[in-house]
Amino acid sequence: MTEPTAQELEYQIYELTQQLNEKRKLSSGVQVKDYSFKTDTGTQPLSSFFGHHNKLLVIHNMGEACRYCTLWGDGISAFLPHLESAMSVVMVSKDTPEQQRLFANSRGWRMRMASHGGGDYMNEQIAAEGMGTNVPGAACYEKQGDKIVKTNSSFFGPNDLYCPMWHFLGMAGITASEWTPQYNYWIRPGQLDDGGDNVLG
């Protein structure tokens, strides 16, 4: 048997992704409680994030101390208008609302932010056996009458389906072990024409 070509493997992944999404569509889900989160406008329940949609995408971000989570956040923010045409979106992390807002502003993120503070939501909805408690990923919830149901969830990591960066690197022959995301790619010039005082980074 001959080894499949890169194009053949890519088509197999495409077909498997189609099958995965069909299975996810059939998920009946599991009811969850109406968790509380801290936001920059006060404490809010999970149910409040649905807005006028009956579906909610919750992005599980590890916080501003993770460069990888920042990479995913940058990508998701770029797609936000498209995502919000189909469902509501909120990003949650253990950071305080004040930390979240400052960091979101520094990245140009436009999604709503909420803090689980490392409490029940993180321990019951994010934690994964063998992976720890503060694990990056996403979960989809659906309002079914008075109930909130978790329909699907997944984890984020290099080479996953949710960050195109890895796939473009792969096309160039660069593996995930050969590249690490950074907060800033600015390279300081040898001479700064403004005098160079008080430069951060």
Secondary structure, 3 states (H helix, E strand, C coil): CCCCCHHHHHHHHHHHHHHHHHHHHCCCCEEECCCEEEECCEEEEHHHHHCCCCEEEEEECCCCCCHHHHHHHHHHHHHHHHHCCCCEEEEEECCCHHHHHHHHHHHCCCCEEEECCCCHHHHHHHCECCCECCCCEEEEEEEECCEEEEEEEEECCCCCCCCHHHHHHHHCCCCHHHCCCCCCCCCCCCCCCCCCCCCCC
